[in-house]
C-alpha cells in the first residue's frame, strides 16, 4: 500500500484535484491509449465503507471545487474534517497498488501550521512521517504574481510547510524525536495547480518550476522531490482575478471558470499517483536489498559455525540457516515483483508525459 498525505493551503486546488480524480477514475473507466493500445485506468474503493466515505466527502466538497464546468468557491472550512480514503488503482483490471490518501482541509492545515506546540501539529508530523509520499499543492498563479521569492514564500506558506516536514523527518512513528542521522527519507511531490490560468499564454515558459525551487529551496535541498503541473486540456480555461494593494499585500483572489468546456487531462491526474508508487517501490527495493545483503552475511556466519558444531547445537543452527535461506528467497521474490512494478511505472510515466505535452 502507498500512503500519501496531501497538504495544500486554502484555495490551492487540492479539493479540485481530489474531486476530479474520483470523477474521472471512479465514476467511469478512463481509456488512455499507450503505444496504440487502449489502457483502462480506474480507481476502486477497497470496501463498501470506503466507497461510502468517498461519496460523503464528494457530497460535502464537490460543490466547492472546479469539476466539469462547476465552481463555487473553495473548501477546507471544517477544521475537524481530516479524513483518509483507501482505494485501488487499476490498469486493465490489474491492480497496480492500493493507495491511502490523507486529506488536510486548507483552513485546518493553515490553523495547525501556526501552532507548532499543539497536539494537532504533532499529529500532522506523525501523519507525514508514516507516509510514503507527501503531495504539496501550490497555486501557480500566486507563485507567478508575487514577483519576489520572499513574498511568494510567505503567500504560499513555505516556511510553515518546511517546518512541519522537517519536524516529521526527525521523529519516529510515535512522535518521539530522533537524531539527525536517523532522518526519515521523505518523498515530496509538488503539484503546481492553475497552470492553465489566462495569465499564462500557450508555448511560453514562465519559469514556474525554477521559481518553485527558489521558494521551496529548503525542501528541494533536503528531500527527493518531483514536480507536476495540474491543469486542464487547452489553455486559458481559468480566469484568475488577483489584485494587490500598494504595499504589495493581496487585496483580491478569485478564480472563475471561463466557458463550459473544462476537462482535466486524465493523464495529468494519474501521473502523480504513478510517481508516488514508483518512489515508494524504489524505497522498498532499497530496504529489501539491504535486508538481502544482511541475510547473506548472517547465513555465511551460520555456515561457518556449523563446521565446528554437533548434536543439538548443530541442529538448531542448521534450522536458523534454513530460515535465513527462506528469508533470502523471499527478498529475491519481492525485489523481482518491485522491478516489474517499476518497469510498469516507467512506461506509464513516459507515455503520460508525452500525451500531456501533445494536448497542452
JOCORHU-V633157 format. One record per helix or strand of 3 or more residues. SS is the DSSP state (hx for helix, st for strand). FROM is the first residue (numbers start at 1). TO is the last residue. If there is no record, write none. Layout:
BEGIN
ss->(SS | SS)
from->(FROM | FROM)
to->(TO | TO)
END
This chain:
BEGIN
ss->(st | hx | st | st | hx | st | st | hx | hx | st | hx | hx | hx | hx | st | hx | hx | st | st | st | hx | hx)
from->(2 | 14 | 30 | 37 | 48 | 83 | 94 | 106 | 119 | 133 | 140 | 149 | 158 | 180 | 187 | 208 | 217 | 224 | 238 | 250 | 266 | 311)
to->(8 | 25 | 34 | 45 | 64 | 91 | 103 | 113 | 129 | 139 | 145 | 155 | 169 | 182 | 193 | 215 | 222 | 230 | 244 | 257 | 306 | 359)
END
